[in-house]
């Protein structure tokens, strides 16, 4: 799978996991989480580095708005460690920490 696609997938899985556990939702996601997901996907699609992108953490032109960034970080912080039980995450240190 290409990089951007993989990241989109990853972020989607994490947000879904977060919403399921934290907000007790399954499908669809709550409004807040689906908006966040939508936003994250859009940002990835518009990443100026495209397929050459490095970690968003190390990116020199961070594209997430401050407030969204915080929320993504919360989601990652919550879902990341818990999801380790479900599948190995080779991208763990790649994403927001
Ligand atoms: Zn939610």
Boltz pocket constraint, residues with backbone or C-beta under 6 A from the ligand:
constraints:
  - pocket:
      binder: B
      contacts: [[A, 15], [A, 18], [A, 19], [A, 20], [A, 23], [A, 25], [A, 29], [A, 30], [A, 31], [A, 32], [A, 33], [A, 34]]
      max_distance: 6.0
